[in-house]
Amino acid sequence: MTEDEVLERFALMADLSAERAEKFRPLCGEAMTEISRRARSDDTNAHKALCAAAAALAFYRWALAGEANGPAGFALGEVKVSKNGTAAALAKEAWKEAEAAAAPYLEDDQFLFRGTML
């Protein structure tokens, strides 16, 4: 998986041109690093799933930042426009689905087993 592959897939998910998506390369790089750190292997079977997971994670973080930084809405006379807050929720679902699809190729960082000594 390369940063360019993750960025290309992120741009597709975010409906951005390659030129506009370039601004978010660091976000894609961070997501790729995080997924790569958890990856058991990056063989040909895992490659697409890991790339999709990294792009979905970047997309989710991008959606969160967009909702946090954007205006809550505006009113012009009787016309009112407000955010409904669903973009980040939908992006989170996309991330969870991509993570689940890549699960066979990822270390489980949510499970902890400890033994006790008697």
CYANA upper distance limits for C-alpha pairs under 8 A (distance plus 0.5 A):
  1 MET  CA      5 GLU  CA      7.08
  1 MET  CA      6 VAL  CA      7.87
  1 MET  CA     32 MET  CA      8.40
  1 MET  CA     42 ASP  CA      7.96
  1 MET  CA     47 HIS  CA      6.64
  1 MET  CA     48 LYS  CA      8.38
  1 MET  CA     50 LEU  CA      7.89
  1 MET  CA     51 CYS  CA      6.36
  2 THR  CA      6 VAL  CA      6.94
  2 THR  CA     32 MET  CA      8.35
  2 THR  CA     51 CYS  CA      8.50
  3 GLU  CA      7 LEU  CA      6.48
  3 GLU  CA     25 ARG  CA      8.11
  3 GLU  CA     28 CYS  CA      7.17
  3 GLU  CA     29 GLY  CA      6.19
  3 GLU  CA     32 MET  CA      7.33
  4 ASP  CA      8 GLU  CA      6.54
  5 GLU  CA      9 ARG  CA      6.79
  5 GLU  CA     51 CYS  CA      7.53
  6 VAL  CA     10 PHE  CA      6.51
  6 VAL  CA     28 CYS  CA      6.70
  6 VAL  CA     29 GLY  CA      8.34
  6 VAL  CA     32 MET  CA      7.59
  6 VAL  CA     51 CYS  CA      6.22
  6 VAL  CA     52 ALA  CA      7.72
  6 VAL  CA     54 ALA  CA      6.90
  6 VAL  CA     55 ALA  CA      5.60
  7 LEU  CA     11 ALA  CA      6.57
  7 LEU  CA     21 ALA  CA      7.64
  7 LEU  CA     22 GLU  CA      8.02
  7 LEU  CA     24 PHE  CA      8.35
  7 LEU  CA     25 ARG  CA      6.77
  7 LEU  CA     28 CYS  CA      6.33
  7 LEU  CA     55 ALA  CA      7.37
  8 GLU  CA     12 LEU  CA      6.92
  8 GLU  CA     18 ALA  CA      7.58
  9 ARG  CA     13 MET  CA      6.85
  9 ARG  CA     52 ALA  CA      7.58
  9 ARG  CA     55 ALA  CA      6.39
 10 PHE  CA     14 ALA  CA      6.54
 10 PHE  CA     21 ALA  CA      8.24
 10 PHE  CA     28 CYS  CA      7.95
 10 PHE  CA     55 ALA  CA      5.32
 10 PHE  CA     56 ALA  CA      7.34
 10 PHE  CA     58 ALA  CA      7.37
 10 PHE  CA     59 PHE  CA      6.53
 11 ALA  CA     15 ASP  CA      6.19
 11 ALA  CA     16 LEU  CA      5.39
 11 ALA  CA     17 SER  CA      6.95
 11 ALA  CA     18 ALA  CA      6.91
 11 ALA  CA     21 ALA  CA      6.01
 12 LEU  CA     16 LEU  CA      7.01
 13 MET  CA     56 ALA  CA      8.25
 13 MET  CA     59 PHE  CA      7.47
 14 ALA  CA     59 PHE  CA      7.15
 16 LEU  CA     20 ARG  CA      6.38
 16 LEU  CA     21 ALA  CA      6.16
 17 SER  CA     21 ALA  CA      6.51
 18 ALA  CA     22 GLU  CA      6.68
 19 GLU  CA     23 LYS  CA      8.24
 21 ALA  CA     25 ARG  CA      7.53
 24 PHE  CA     28 CYS  CA      7.02
 25 ARG  CA     29 GLY  CA      6.57
 26 PRO  CA     30 GLU  CA      6.63
 27 LEU  CA     31 ALA  CA      6.82
 27 LEU  CA     58 ALA  CA      6.31
 27 LEU  CA     61 ARG  CA      8.36
 27 LEU  CA     62 TRP  CA      8.19
 28 CYS  CA     32 MET  CA      6.54
 28 CYS  CA     54 ALA  CA      7.59
 28 CYS  CA     55 ALA  CA      7.03
 28 CYS  CA     58 ALA  CA      5.77
 29 GLY  CA     33 THR  CA      6.63
 30 GLU  CA     34 GLU  CA      6.75
 30 GLU  CA     58 ALA  CA      8.40
 31 ALA  CA     35 ILE  CA      6.72
 31 ALA  CA     54 ALA  CA      5.62
 31 ALA  CA     55 ALA  CA      7.65
 31 ALA  CA     57 LEU  CA      6.51
 31 ALA  CA     58 ALA  CA      6.05
 32 MET  CA     36 SER  CA      6.40
 32 MET  CA     51 CYS  CA      7.97
 32 MET  CA     54 ALA  CA      5.48
 32 MET  CA     55 ALA  CA      8.08
 33 THR  CA     37 ARG  CA      6.53
 34 GLU  CA     38 ARG  CA      7.09
 34 GLU  CA     54 ALA  CA      8.32
 35 ILE  CA     39 ALA  CA      6.60
 35 ILE  CA     50 LEU  CA      7.34
 35 ILE  CA     53 ALA  CA      7.81
 35 ILE  CA     54 ALA  CA      6.44
 35 ILE  CA    106 LEU  CA      8.33
 36 SER  CA     50 LEU  CA      8.28
 38 ARG  CA    106 LEU  CA      5.86
 38 ARG  CA    107 GLU  CA      5.73
 38 ARG  CA    108 ASP  CA      8.35
 38 ARG  CA    109 ASP  CA      8.29
 39 ALA  CA     50 LEU  CA      8.18
 39 ALA  CA    105 TYR  CA      6.32
 39 ALA  CA    106 LEU  CA      4.95
 39 ALA  CA    107 GLU  CA      6.57
 40 ARG  CA    105 TYR  CA      5.96
 40 ARG  CA    106 LEU  CA      5.90
 40 ARG  CA    107 GLU  CA      6.55
 41 SER  CA     46 ALA  CA      7.54
 41 SER  CA    105 TYR  CA      6.95
 41 SER  CA    106 LEU  CA      8.45
 42 ASP  CA     46 ALA  CA      5.91
 42 ASP  CA     47 HIS  CA      5.86
 42 ASP  CA     50 LEU  CA      8.18
 42 ASP  CA    105 TYR  CA      8.36
 43 ASP  CA     47 HIS  CA      6.43
 44 THR  CA     48 LYS  CA      8.07
 45 ASN  CA     49 ALA  CA      8.30
 46 ALA  CA     50 LEU  CA      6.49
 46 ALA  CA    102 ALA  CA      7.71
 46 ALA  CA    105 TYR  CA      6.48
 47 HIS  CA     51 CYS  CA      6.60
 48 LYS  CA     52 ALA  CA      6.55
 49 ALA  CA     53 ALA  CA      6.62
 49 ALA  CA     98 ALA  CA      7.67
 49 ALA  CA    101 ALA  CA      6.90
 49 ALA  CA    102 ALA  CA      5.43
 50 LEU  CA     54 ALA  CA      6.69
 50 LEU  CA    102 ALA  CA      6.24
 50 LEU  CA    105 TYR  CA      8.06
 51 CYS  CA     55 ALA  CA      6.71
 52 ALA  CA     56 ALA  CA      6.54
 52 ALA  CA     98 ALA  CA      6.71
 53 ALA  CA     57 LEU  CA      6.58
 53 ALA  CA     95 TRP  CA      7.08
 53 ALA  CA     98 ALA  CA      5.27
 53 ALA  CA     99 GLU  CA      5.86
 53 ALA  CA    101 ALA  CA      8.49
 53 ALA  CA    102 ALA  CA      7.11
 54 ALA  CA     58 ALA  CA      6.74
 55 ALA  CA     59 PHE  CA      6.54
 56 ALA  CA     60 TYR  CA      6.57
 56 ALA  CA     91 ALA  CA      7.89
 56 ALA  CA     94 ALA  CA      6.73
 56 ALA  CA     95 TRP  CA      5.22
 56 ALA  CA     98 ALA  CA      7.05
 57 LEU  CA     61 ARG  CA      6.79
 57 LEU  CA     95 TRP  CA      5.91
 58 ALA  CA     62 TRP  CA      6.52
 59 PHE  CA     63 ALA  CA      6.61
 59 PHE  CA     91 ALA  CA      7.01
 59 PHE  CA     95 TRP  CA      8.32
 60 TYR  CA     64 LEU  CA      6.74
 60 TYR  CA     88 ALA  CA      6.84
 60 TYR  CA     91 ALA  CA      5.23
 60 TYR  CA     92 LYS  CA      6.00
 60 TYR  CA     94 ALA  CA      8.25
 60 TYR  CA     95 TRP  CA      6.93
 61 ARG  CA     65 ALA  CA      6.68
 62 TRP  CA     66 GLY  CA      6.62
 63 ALA  CA     67 GLU  CA      6.75
 63 ALA  CA     87 ALA  CA      6.76
 63 ALA  CA     88 ALA  CA      5.48
 63 ALA  CA     91 ALA  CA      7.12
 64 LEU  CA     68 ALA  CA      6.65
 64 LEU  CA     88 ALA  CA      5.85
 65 ALA  CA     69 ASN  CA      6.46
 66 GLY  CA     70 GLY  CA      6.25
 67 GLU  CA     71 PRO  CA      8.50
 67 GLU  CA     85 GLY  CA      7.55
 67 GLU  CA     87 ALA  CA      8.32
 67 GLU  CA     88 ALA  CA      7.70
 72 ALA  CA     82 SER  CA      6.45
 72 ALA  CA     83 LYS  CA      6.24
 73 GLY  CA     80 LYS  CA      8.01
 73 GLY  CA     81 VAL  CA      5.81
 73 GLY  CA     82 SER  CA      4.48
 73 GLY  CA     83 LYS  CA      6.38
 74 PHE  CA     80 LYS  CA      6.42
 74 PHE  CA     81 VAL  CA      5.89
 74 PHE  CA     82 SER  CA      6.91
 75 ALA  CA     79 VAL  CA      6.18
 75 ALA  CA     80 LYS  CA      4.71
 75 ALA  CA     81 VAL  CA      6.64
 76 LEU  CA     80 LYS  CA      6.86
 85 GLY  CA     89 ALA  CA      7.71
 86 THR  CA     90 LEU  CA      6.51
 87 ALA  CA     91 ALA  CA      6.59
 88 ALA  CA     92 LYS  CA      6.48
 89 ALA  CA     93 GLU  CA      6.91
 90 LEU  CA     94 ALA  CA      6.84
 91 ALA  CA     95 TRP  CA      6.68
 92 LYS  CA     96 LYS  CA      6.65
 93 GLU  CA     97 GLU  CA      6.63
 94 ALA  CA     98 ALA  CA      6.65
 95 TRP  CA     99 GLU  CA      6.49
 96 LYS  CA    100 ALA  CA      6.58
 97 GLU  CA    101 ALA  CA      6.72
 98 ALA  CA    102 ALA  CA      6.72
 99 GLU  CA    103 ALA  CA      6.41
102 ALA  CA    106 LEU  CA      6.93
103 ALA  CA    107 GLU  CA      8.11
103 ALA  CA    108 ASP  CA      8.31
